[in-house]
């Protein structure tokens, strides 16, 4: 992601204060980062998917515009919200596709090295979402770390800032969550 934390943070604060031009500048400033993030979620995906990275970024943008009550704090906070929205959009799309095929092929992504699995193994987003929901019941923070790092592309330091914990805590949570998810997703 690009440097420019202060610029993005200031644009977020200006947008929160009602400056509509700040929103346009903000989206222009973060568009490439969001697109890169969306593309990384699709890397290695089968060619028969119907959702494209551009459509995902556009959907995230539309949902972000509706976030009137968010008290934007920083660039990392913005990408944390974007990560949550991206997860919801991808999982919703996967569920709809699965339902339309009556249990047929679902949206899959390569099981990212970030989850510690072979790159040629597919990841069912619905299964990942279900596993993250189960993980959240055991450790809400670990589930949030996965969401921020995997869906949001945040660094360890950015994740630590968003969650107000130390980078060492994020690294520990990340390692434990990856191991737990790998075990759960490998069973299914």
N, C-alpha and C positions, 0 to 999 in steps of 0.2 A: 504494500500500500504506500501511497505517496506520503512524503513528509508535508507538513503544513498543518500540524495540530492546532496551532493558534488560529489560523485562518478559518478552518472548519469550525472550531469551537466558537469563534466570534460570529460566524454566519449562523450557527445554531442559536446563539443567544439573540441575535438580531431577529431571526425568524420567530423565535418565541415571543419577542416583544411586538410582533405584528408587521414586520418589514417583509412584504411579499417578494420584493426583489431579492432579498437574502435567500429565499428558498430557491429561486432560479439559479443564483450564483452557487449555492450549496450543491445542488444537483449537478451542475456543470463541473464543479470541483471534484465530486466523488464518483461521477458516472463511470470513469475508467476503472476505479477500484471495485465498484459494485459489479461491473461487467466481468472483470478478471475473476472475482470471487464466484460469480455465477458460472463462468466457463469452467472453473476448477471443479465445481460440483458435477459437471457433465463430462469431465474427462474420462474417456474409456467407456462411456455409455454406449449401449447398443444403438444402431442407426435408426431403429423404428420408433424412437420416442417422439412425442408430439410437442413437447415444451422446449423452447429454445432459450439460450442464455439472454438474448435481448428481451424476449417476452417476460422472462423472470425478473429482470431488472426493471422493466416497465411496471410490472405488477407490484414490486416492492415500492417503487416510487409512488404509485397511486395510493398504496396503503400508508406510506409515510406521511403523505400530505394530510391524511385524516387523523394523524396523531397530534391533536390539538392540546391535549392535557399533559403531554410529556414535558417534564422539566429537563430539557437538554443540558447536559453537563460538559460533554467533551466529545471529541471525535470518536474515542473508544466507545462511549455510551451510544452514540449514533449507530456505530457498526454493530453493537450488541443488539439494538432494536432491529436493525436490518437483518441480522442473523436469525432472530426469532421469527421475523416475517418470512424470510426465505425458507426456513424450515417448514412453517405452516403451509406455505404455497406449494412447496414440493411434495409434502406428504398429502395434502388435499388433492393435488393432481394425481398422485399415485393411487390414492384410494378411489377416485373417480374412474381412473383407467381400469383398475382392478374390477370395480363393480360393473363397468360396461362390458367387460370381457367375461363376467361371471367367474371370477377366480382365475382368469387367464393371466397373461404376462403383465407384470407390473413395471413401473418405472424403476430402473436399476442403475446404479452408478458403480464404478470400480470401487472396491473396498480400499479406500485410501490407505497409503502407508502410515498415515497419521493414526489409524486405528490398529496398526501393527499386523496387517494381514497381507497376503499375497496380492499383487496388483491385478492378477487375472481372475480373481474371485469377485463376483458381483455382490452388491449390497442392495437388499430390498429396503427402500426407504420406509415403507410401512412397518416392516419388522424393526428397523432402527428406531423409528418413532415409538413403537410399542416398548422396545427395550429401554429407551430413554425415559419413558413414563414410569416404568418399573424401577429404574435406577433412581429417579427423582424421589420415589417413596423411601428409598434407603438413604440416599444422600442428594439432597436438592442441589447442593453446591457442585458436586461432581457432575451431575447432569447438565448444569448450567455451563460448566467449564467445557464440556463436550460441545454443547450448542455454540458457544462463542468461538471455540477453536475450529471445529469442523465445519459448521455452517457459516460462521462469521469470518473465519480466516484471521481472527485476532491473534496477536503474538502472546507469549506468556506474560510479558509486561503489561500489555493492554488489557488482557483478561484479569490480571491481578488488580489493575486500577479500577476496572468496572466492578469487580466483586469486593473491592476494598480488603484484599488479603495480600500476603507476600507472594512474590514470584515462586518461592520454594513451595508454598502451599499449593499453588496452581500446578506446578510440576508433579507434586505427589498426587493430587486429585486426578490429573490427566492420566498418569500412569495407572492408577488404580481403576479408573473408569474405563480406559482402553482394555485392560485385562478382563474386567467384568463383562464389557460389551462383546469382546471377542468370544468369550466363553458362551454367552447367551446366543449370539448370532451364529456361531458355529454349530450349535445344537439344532437350530431350525433349518 
